[in-house]
Amino acid sequence: MTRIAAIVPAYNEASAISAVVNDINAVNQSQNLSIDVVVINDCSTDTTSEIISNLNCISLHLPINLGIGGAVQTGFKYALENRYDYAIQIDGDGQHPANEIPKLVETAAANSFNVVIGSRFISKQGFQSSAMRRVGINYFKWLNKILVAEKIYDSTSGFRLLDQKALSLVCDYYPDEYPEPEAIIIYAMHQLKIGEIPVSMNKRQGGVTSIGKIASLYYMFKVTLAIIFTFMRIKFKK
């Protein structure tokens, strides 16, 4: 049976993490899958640590706050070292629908994708985020197409599946601050096969956003620099 690690980074997600873990376990049971929920507590200052210690999951507690990139990479390394067939990143705030996990797995298996991204903007159903964020996502879609000829509708989506080949790559290097858009460049420039499927996202159920209240234009500027730097680093390394 295909072994799947559901990687859930959590920083101050006390209000939502129980529902997230329970939803994944419910899908695992109802679909007769083999999913282990791996929650990475990124040195939370609320009661997240105590809550996940009492849930049906594998809990990894970081001694210092690494941020979203470091927390996710910790989960990816766990999945690679324990030889899971797939790792699926899923947010701890309830935005990512656990019932879409089987679709990610089926799509990867049927098409030999190394990475499958769950996109809210293909069918445009469910929560669509703010207008400014949608502008930014369309901009990154254009930038990806220019740099690596990949048309990704939702490059900021953290709801994504990685196979063993992709895990080996990101366990060596994974972006820190805003990893999702930058990771697309990494996958594409290493000739990984990327798929994207429509999913219906939820509004966040609680917790603290990893981006915070940073201005959207500043975010776009900063991520653009990171993407271009990554593109140039890989291009000239080759």
Order of alpha helices (4+ residues) and beta strands (2+ residues): beta-alpha-beta-alpha-beta-alpha-beta-alpha-beta-alpha-beta-alpha-alpha-beta-alpha
